[in-house]
Amino acid sequence: MGLSDVGKVCLFSGMTGVIKLDGKPVSGAKLVRVVNKEKDITDEVITDEKGYFEFKPIYSRTITKFLPMEFVVSQKIDVFYKGAKYEMWSGVKREPEENTESRGAPLVIECELTAEEELKIVNGTSIFSLCKWDAEPDPKEENIFF
């Protein structure tokens, strides 16, 4: 770890994926990502002709990384397409490292906008999502919140 990494925490891991509607890739959808640890940080991307998008990870520096306190960051992604809003991802990140939402692997998702929202808990991170990604959920006995 270099000097520039002191106090650095990942608020939202990098994410790539495909957005679909009725099984077909969605071109031109706007994805708005909001993360909040102490204040809202917002960014957005537009899907390409194959429904593909990419978000870079969001990092922050904080002294709280070194204090005995719980790491809690809210995460949200909404999709806007043809006048409709879809709540694609909503969660609470509880680990400061990147890719904890996917057990250390790159976060690659496939999202069907007409899917039922499901709860997935990975590494203590509770995520309500329309998406699928390759990460085994925590065993039920570890899910103390649900």
N, C-alpha and C positions, 0 to 999 in steps of 0.2 A: 504494500500500500504506500503510495507516494504522499507527499505533503498536501497535494491538491485533493486527495481523497479523505482527509480528516473531517469527520462529522458528516460525510456524504451518505445519504440514504436514498433508496429508490421508492418513490411515491406511487408510480404506476409503471410496470414493466413494459418494454417494447412489445408490440403486438402486430402480427400480420394476419391477413385472412381474406375471406371471400364472403360477401353479403349476397344472399339470394332471396327472391320473392317467388313463391310457388315453384321452387326448384330451379328457377332460372337466375343467372347472375344479374345483379342490379348495377347498371352503369349510371354514374352521375349522382349517386346518393351522397349526402353530406353527413359525416360522422362528427359529432361534437363530443369531446372528452373533457370532463371536469374532474379534477382531483383536489382534495382539500385536507391539509394537515393543520394549518393555522389560517389559511386564506385560500380562496378559489384560484386555481391555475387552470386555464382553458386553452385548448388547441383544437384544430379541426383538419380533416382530410376529406377528399372526394374520391369515390371509387372509380376505377378505370372501366373500360368497355367489358372487362371480364369479371367485374364486381370486386376486384382486388383492392386492398388498402394496406397502408402501413403507418403505424404510429411509432415514433422513437420513444425510448424510455424517458420518464420524467424523474430527475434527481433534484435533491435539495440538500443544503448543508444545515445542520442543526446541532446545537449543543445537547439537546435532549437525547441524542444517541448514546451519550455517556452517563446519563442520569438513570437512576432506578425507577423508570416509569414505563408504562405500557405504550407501545407503538401502535397508533390507530390512525389510519388514513382512509377517508371515504373516496370511492371511485365510482364514476358514472360515465356511460357512453350512450348517447341518443343518436338514432339514425333519422334523418329527414329525407323523405322521398315522395315526390308527387303530392305535396301538401299534407302528407301524413307523418306523424311522429311515432317512432318505435323505440321503446326503452330496451336497448340491447344488452346492457351490462350495468349492474348496480351492486356494489360490494364494499367491504371494509377490509383493507389490507392490514395484517397484523405482524408482518415481518419486514425489516428494512432492506433485505437483499433483493436484487433483481430476480425475476422469474419464480418467486415463491408461489405465484398463482398457478404455476404449472410444474411444481416439484423440481425446479432448476433447469428444465428444458426451455427452449424458445417457445414463446406463447403464440401458437398458430391455431386460429379458430376458423370454423365455418358456421355462419349464422343464417338461419332461415327466419325471415321476419314474420312469417305466419305461425311459427312454432309456439308452443306453450312455454311460458317462463318456468325455469326450473332452478332449484337451489342446489349448488354444489359447494362443498366445503373442502378446501385444499390448503394444507399447512395452517389451519386455523383461520383462513381467509374465507368468509362467507360471501358467495357470489350468486346473485339472482341473474339469470341470463337466458337469452334465446339461442345461445351458441353452444357448440360442441368443441371440445379440445381434448388432447390426449394427456390427461392427468387423472390418476385414480383419486377419488374423493377420500377424505379421512375416514377411518373406520367409525362406525356409529358410536362406539363407546368413547371416542375422543371428541365427539360433537357435543360438548357440554351445553351449547346454546340452543340446540334443537333436538 
